[in-house]
Amino acid sequence: MTLEPPASQRPEIDALLTFLTAAPAERPRLAPRVADAVGADTLERIVQATLTRTGRSVAVTDSPDGLLVTGEEGQVRAWVRAAPDGGLAGLYLEGARHTPPRGRRLRVPYGLLMILVAVANVVALWTAPDRTAWCTDLTVLAVCGVLVEGLGAPAQQPRLPRRTVEAGTVVATLASASRLPELSTGHGTLGLSVAVVVLVALLGAVALGRTRTWRAPLSQPLRFPLEGVWYVVQGGARPLNHHARVPEQRGAVDLVGLGRYGSRTRGGHELTAFAAYGRAVRAPCDGRVVSAEGAIEDQEAGPGARGRYQPPYGNHVFIDTGREIVKLAHLRAGSLTVSRGDTVRAGQLVGETGNSGNTTEPHLHLHAERDGVGLDLRFTDVPGRLYRGRVIRTFP
């Protein structure tokens, strides 16, 4: 049985199939805005690379992952916007073959994982057979603490239960020290030595990730574009920031909003359940808007949500200061207040946080680049560096 695509996707499917099966000389006419943006030669190279990955005989179908260009050699995901005349007003083709996900990955809730780790370590301390084993278990607990607090994202959990778990762990750990006078010294320090080495290495990695700079400064500090309480889920250098492996995004930060009780979401699949969704985003600098997109649909979010393939930045505003490009991404569909070519001033409203593009939950992506190289972010109203785990509070 063949499932019919949603009616809203039919024009996009027809337009993309017509474009891909047309003669090369016809493609710029079928996608004039795309050809003007990237150049007819570049557009044709992208199409030929796609057809090499899929095979020349292609079909276009809809799927939970987005539009799929399928041929005898494989599949490639695509995003398109159909023009009123049946051509393409927008096109984005994935640069690799698509492999559909196999089943649903088991995900243990982060809060539950914190509790299980804390309980396991406390039990180990209270059952340690000698002082050496107790010291080893204490060091392992410290390692887990660094993993959670330094490399993890604990502040995304509700404040009260998180603080309760942390306080309970500290109290139980200190109480377990009362057993030390009655324990023997113990023998064999290999386990303790290994745990200490791991702890020192992790502390060094966290310190480096929080303090390393790229020695590529902005021409002048930015104004922080958000108001309220925000949490840095990606920021700093490796291993605290997955953007660091991409040259132009190496200084990027991802910011999620925290609600009244310190959590990022009230639960559920509704975008409005996320504290970050629909919050005002203001220009972080003076400059000219060189790219603006505001009509890409927001992705689903929440446990088990499966995003469709879209241009990575989704809805966005890129501002040219004359010395660098400052990029704001994943904005809410329909929220942009500026267009390409507009001149903006720092503090001016440009849109709202959303969940469009390559994203799993509502947040704001921010980075600055010069000649394709990411720059170190600095702000006039937020001192210091933005690294994973930092909570930022800014109010008008």
C-alpha positions as CSV (number, residue, x, y, z in Angstrom):
1,M,0.0,0.0,0.0
2,T,1.3,3.5,-0.9
3,L,0.6,6.3,1.5
4,E,-0.4,9.6,-0.2
5,P,1.6,12.6,1.0
6,P,-0.2,15.4,2.9
7,A,-1.8,17.8,0.5
8,S,0.4,20.6,1.9
9,Q,3.5,18.6,0.6
10,R,2.2,17.8,-2.9
11,P,3.3,21.1,-4.6
12,E,6.7,20.7,-3.1
13,I,7.0,17.1,-4.2
14,D,5.9,17.9,-7.8
15,A,8.1,20.9,-8.0
16,L,11.2,19.0,-6.8
17,L,10.6,16.0,-9.1
18,T,10.1,18.3,-12.1
19,F,13.3,20.2,-11.2
20,L,15.5,17.0,-10.8
21,T,14.3,15.3,-13.9
22,A,14.6,18.4,-16.1
23,A,17.5,19.0,-18.5
24,P,20.4,20.8,-16.9
25,A,19.8,23.9,-19.0
26,E,16.2,24.1,-17.7
27,R,17.0,24.0,-14.0
28,P,17.9,27.7,-13.5
29,R,14.6,28.6,-15.1
30,L,12.7,26.3,-12.7
31,A,14.5,27.6,-9.6
32,P,15.5,31.2,-10.5
33,R,15.9,32.5,-6.9
34,V,18.0,29.5,-6.0
35,A,20.2,29.9,-9.1
36,D,20.6,33.6,-8.4
37,A,21.6,33.0,-4.8
38,V,24.3,30.3,-5.4
39,G,25.0,30.6,-9.1
40,A,23.8,28.3,-11.9
41,D,27.0,26.3,-12.0
42,T,27.1,25.7,-8.3
43,L,23.4,24.7,-8.4
44,E,24.1,22.1,-11.1
45,R,27.1,20.7,-9.2
46,I,24.8,20.2,-6.2
47,V,22.2,18.5,-8.3
48,Q,24.7,16.2,-10.0
49,A,26.2,15.2,-6.6
50,T,22.7,14.4,-5.4
51,L,21.9,12.3,-8.4
52,T,25.2,10.4,-8.0
53,R,24.1,9.5,-4.4
54,T,20.6,8.4,-5.4
55,G,21.0,7.2,-9.0
56,R,19.6,8.9,-12.1
57,S,16.1,7.4,-11.9
58,V,14.5,9.2,-9.0
59,A,11.2,9.6,-7.2
60,V,10.2,12.1,-4.5
61,T,8.2,11.1,-1.5
62,D,7.3,12.4,1.9
63,S,8.4,10.8,5.1
64,P,8.6,11.6,8.9
65,D,12.2,12.7,8.2
66,G,11.2,15.1,5.4
67,L,11.1,14.9,1.7
68,L,13.1,12.0,0.3
69,V,14.7,11.8,-3.2
70,T,15.0,8.1,-3.8
71,G,16.8,6.2,-6.6
72,E,18.3,2.8,-7.2
73,E,21.6,3.9,-5.4
74,G,20.1,5.4,-2.2
75,Q,18.1,8.2,-0.7
76,V,18.8,11.9,0.0
77,R,16.7,14.2,2.2
78,A,15.5,17.5,0.8
79,W,13.7,20.7,1.8
80,V,12.0,22.8,-0.8
81,R,9.6,25.7,-1.0
82,A,7.3,25.7,-4.1
83,A,6.7,28.9,-6.0
84,P,3.2,29.9,-7.2
85,D,4.2,29.1,-10.8
86,G,5.1,25.5,-9.9
87,G,8.9,26.1,-9.7
88,L,11.2,26.2,-6.7
89,A,11.5,29.3,-4.5
90,G,13.8,27.5,-2.1
91,L,15.9,24.3,-2.1
92,Y,18.2,22.5,0.3
93,L,19.6,19.1,-0.5
94,E,21.4,16.9,2.1
95,G,25.1,16.4,1.3
96,A,25.1,12.7,2.1
97,R,22.9,9.6,1.6
98,H,20.2,9.2,4.2
99,T,20.0,6.2,6.4
100,P,16.5,5.9,8.1
101,P,16.7,5.5,11.9
102,R,16.2,1.9,13.1
103,G,13.6,1.9,15.9
104,R,13.5,4.3,18.8
105,R,16.5,4.7,21.0
106,L,16.1,4.1,24.7
107,R,16.6,7.3,26.6
108,V,16.9,7.4,30.4
109,P,15.6,10.7,31.8
110,Y,18.5,12.9,32.9
111,G,17.0,13.5,36.3
112,L,16.5,9.8,36.9
113,L,20.1,9.1,35.8
114,M,21.3,11.7,38.4
115,I,19.4,9.9,41.1
116,L,20.6,6.4,40.1
117,V,24.3,7.6,40.0
118,A,24.0,9.3,43.4
119,V,22.3,6.3,45.1
120,A,24.9,3.8,43.6
121,N,27.8,5.9,44.9
122,V,26.3,6.5,48.3
123,V,25.7,2.7,48.7
124,A,29.3,2.0,47.7
125,L,30.6,4.4,50.4
126,W,28.4,2.8,53.1
127,T,29.5,-0.7,52.1
128,A,33.2,0.0,51.5
129,P,35.2,-2.8,53.2
130,D,38.2,-0.6,54.1
131,R,39.5,3.0,54.1
132,T,41.2,2.6,50.7
133,A,38.0,1.4,49.1
134,W,36.1,4.3,50.8
135,C,38.6,6.8,49.3
136,T,38.3,5.1,45.9
137,D,34.5,5.3,46.1
138,L,34.6,8.9,47.1
139,T,36.9,9.8,44.2
140,V,34.5,7.9,41.8
141,L,31.6,10.0,43.3
142,A,33.7,13.2,42.5
143,V,34.2,11.9,39.0
144,C,30.5,11.5,38.6
145,G,30.0,15.0,40.0
146,V,32.3,16.5,37.4
147,L,30.6,14.6,34.6
148,V,27.2,15.8,35.7
149,E,28.1,19.4,36.7
150,G,30.9,20.1,34.3
151,L,30.2,18.1,31.2
152,G,26.4,17.6,31.6
153,A,23.6,20.0,31.8
154,P,22.1,19.7,35.3
155,A,20.5,23.2,35.4
156,Q,18.0,22.0,32.8
157,Q,16.3,20.0,35.5
158,P,13.8,21.5,37.9
159,R,15.6,23.3,40.7
160,L,14.0,21.8,43.8
161,P,14.4,18.1,43.0
162,R,17.9,18.7,41.6
163,R,19.0,20.5,44.8
164,T,17.4,17.9,46.9
165,V,19.4,15.1,45.2
166,E,22.6,17.1,45.5
167,A,22.1,18.0,49.1
168,G,21.1,14.4,50.0
169,T,24.2,13.0,48.3
170,V,26.5,15.4,50.2
171,V,24.8,14.7,53.6
172,A,24.9,10.9,53.0
173,T,28.6,11.1,51.9
174,L,29.7,13.1,54.9
175,A,27.8,10.7,57.2
176,S,29.5,7.7,55.7
177,A,32.8,9.1,56.9
178,S,31.7,8.1,60.4
179,R,32.6,4.6,59.5
180,L,36.3,5.3,58.9
181,P,37.6,4.9,62.4
182,E,36.3,1.3,62.5
183,L,37.7,0.3,59.1
184,S,41.1,-1.2,58.3
185,T,43.5,0.7,56.2
186,G,43.2,-1.7,53.3
187,H,45.6,-2.7,50.6
188,G,46.0,-2.2,46.9
189,T,45.8,1.4,45.7
190,L,45.6,0.8,42.0
191,G,41.9,1.5,41.8
192,L,42.3,4.7,43.8
193,S,45.2,5.8,41.6
194,V,43.2,5.2,38.4
195,A,40.2,7.1,39.9
196,V,42.4,10.1,40.8
197,V,43.9,10.2,37.4
198,V,40.5,10.2,35.7
199,L,39.3,12.9,38.1
200,V,42.2,15.2,37.4
201,A,41.9,14.6,33.6
202,L,38.1,15.5,33.7
203,L,38.8,18.6,35.8
204,G,41.4,19.7,33.3
205,A,39.1,19.1,30.4
206,V,36.3,21.1,32.0
207,A,38.7,24.0,32.9
208,L,40.1,24.0,29.3
209,G,36.6,24.0,27.8
210,R,35.5,26.9,29.9
211,T,38.6,29.1,29.5
212,R,40.0,28.4,26.1
213,T,39.7,31.2,23.5
214,W,40.3,31.2,19.8
215,R,42.2,34.4,19.9
216,A,39.9,35.8,17.3
217,P,38.1,38.8,18.9
218,L,35.0,40.6,17.7
219,S,35.5,44.1,16.4
220,Q,33.4,45.2,19.4
221,P,31.4,43.5,22.1
222,L,27.8,42.4,21.4
223,R,24.7,43.2,23.4
224,F,23.1,40.0,24.8
225,P,20.0,39.4,22.6
226,L,17.7,37.9,25.2
227,E,16.1,38.9,28.5
228,G,15.2,36.7,31.5
229,V,17.0,33.5,32.7
230,W,18.9,31.5,30.1
231,Y,21.1,28.4,30.3
232,V,24.1,27.6,28.0
233,V,23.6,24.1,26.8
234,Q,26.4,24.4,24.2
235,G,29.3,26.8,24.7
236,G,33.0,27.0,25.2
237,A,35.6,24.8,23.6
238,R,35.7,21.0,23.3
239,P,34.4,18.9,25.0
240,L,31.7,21.4,26.2
241,N,30.6,22.5,22.8
242,H,29.8,20.3,19.8
243,H,30.0,23.4,17.5
244,A,33.7,23.6,18.1
245,R,34.4,21.1,15.3
246,V,32.9,23.4,12.7
247,P,35.3,26.2,11.9
248,E,32.7,29.0,11.4
249,Q,30.7,27.9,14.5
250,R,33.6,27.2,16.9
251,G,32.6,30.1,19.1
252,A,28.8,29.5,19.0
253,V,26.5,29.1,21.9
254,D,23.1,27.5,22.2
255,L,20.8,29.1,24.8
256,V,17.6,27.6,26.3
257,G,15.2,29.4,28.6
258,L,14.6,28.4,32.2
259,G,11.2,28.8,33.7
260,R,10.0,29.9,37.1
261,Y,11.1,26.7,38.9
262,G,14.4,26.4,37.1
263,S,13.4,23.8,34.4
264,R,13.4,24.3,30.6
265,T,10.0,22.7,30.0
266,R,6.7,21.8,31.8
267,G,6.7,18.5,29.9
268,G,4.6,17.4,26.9
269,H,5.1,17.9,23.2
270,E,3.6,21.4,22.9
271,L,6.2,24.0,21.9
272,T,4.6,26.5,24.2
273,A,5.6,24.2,27.1
274,F,9.2,25.2,26.6
275,A,10.4,28.2,28.5
276,A,12.5,29.4,25.5
277,Y,9.7,29.3,22.9
278,G,8.3,32.6,21.6
279,R,10.8,34.8,23.6
280,A,11.9,38.1,22.1
281,V,15.2,38.1,20.3
282,R,16.9,41.5,19.8
283,A,19.7,42.5,17.5
284,P,23.1,42.1,19.4
285,C,24.8,44.7,17.2
286,D,24.3,47.5,14.7
287,G,24.5,46.4,11.1
288,R,22.8,45.4,7.9
289,V,20.6,42.3,7.5
290,V,22.3,40.2,4.8
291,S,20.0,37.1,5.2
292,A,16.6,36.7,6.8
293,E,14.2,33.7,6.6
294,G,11.0,33.5,8.6
295,A,8.6,31.1,6.9
296,I,10.1,27.6,7.8
297,E,7.8,25.6,10.0
298,D,8.8,25.0,13.6
299,Q,9.8,21.4,14.4
300,E,8.1,19.2,16.9
301,A,9.8,19.0,20.3
302,G,9.6,16.9,23.5
303,P,10.2,13.3,24.3
304,G,10.2,11.1,21.2
305,A,9.8,14.0,18.7
306,R,11.3,13.4,15.3
307,G,12.3,16.5,13.4
308,R,12.0,16.8,9.6
309,Y,14.9,17.8,7.4
310,Q,15.2,21.5,7.0
311,P,18.0,24.1,6.3
312,P,20.2,23.8,9.4
313,Y,19.7,27.4,10.6
314,G,16.0,27.3,10.0
315,N,14.4,30.8,10.4
316,H,17.3,33.2,11.0
317,V,18.6,36.7,10.9
318,F,22.2,37.3,9.8
319,I,23.7,40.8,10.5
320,D,26.8,42.2,8.8
321,T,28.5,44.7,11.2
322,G,31.0,45.6,8.5
323,R,33.7,43.6,10.3
324,E,31.9,40.3,10.9
325,I,28.6,38.4,10.4
326,V,26.5,37.8,13.5
327,K,24.1,34.9,13.1
328,L,20.8,34.3,15.1
329,A,19.1,31.0,14.2
330,H,16.2,28.6,15.0
331,L,13.7,31.5,15.2
332,R,9.9,31.1,15.4
333,A,8.0,30.8,12.1
334,G,6.3,34.1,11.3
335,S,8.1,36.1,14.0
336,L,10.7,38.1,12.0
337,T,10.3,41.8,12.1
338,V,13.2,42.6,9.6
339,S,14.0,41.7,6.1
340,R,17.2,41.3,4.0
341,G,18.7,44.7,3.3
342,D,17.3,46.4,6.5
343,T,19.5,48.3,8.8
344,V,19.2,47.4,12.4
345,R,20.4,48.8,15.7
346,A,21.5,46.9,18.8
347,G,18.5,46.1,20.9
348,Q,16.0,46.3,18.1
349,L,13.5,43.4,18.1
350,V,14.2,41.1,15.2
351,G,12.1,38.0,16.0
352,E,11.3,35.3,18.6
353,T,13.0,32.1,19.7
354,G,11.6,29.0,18.0
355,N,12.4,25.5,16.9
356,S,13.1,25.6,13.2
357,G,16.0,24.0,11.4
358,N,18.4,21.5,12.8
359,T,17.2,21.5,16.4
360,T,15.6,19.2,19.0
361,E,14.1,21.8,21.2
362,P,13.3,25.6,21.2
363,H,16.5,27.6,21.7
364,L,18.6,30.4,20.2
365,H,21.8,29.7,18.3
366,L,24.2,32.6,18.2
367,H,27.6,32.9,16.7
368,A,29.8,35.4,14.9
369,E,32.2,34.7,12.1
370,R,34.7,36.5,9.9
371,D,35.9,35.1,6.6
372,G,34.4,31.7,7.5
373,V,36.1,31.5,10.9
374,G,34.3,31.6,14.2
375,L,35.0,34.5,16.7
376,D,35.1,34.6,20.4
377,L,31.9,36.1,21.7
378,R,31.9,39.0,24.2
379,F,29.0,41.0,25.6
380,T,28.7,44.5,27.1
381,D,26.0,43.4,29.6
382,V,27.2,39.8,30.4
383,P,30.7,39.5,31.7
384,G,33.0,36.6,31.1
385,R,32.7,33.6,28.7
386,L,29.6,31.6,27.9
387,Y,30.3,27.9,28.5
388,R,28.1,24.9,29.0
389,G,26.5,24.9,32.4
390,R,26.4,28.7,32.9
391,V,23.1,30.4,33.9
392,I,22.6,33.9,32.6
393,R,20.2,36.4,34.1
394,T,19.5,39.6,32.2
395,F,16.6,42.0,32.7
396,P,15.6,45.3,31.1
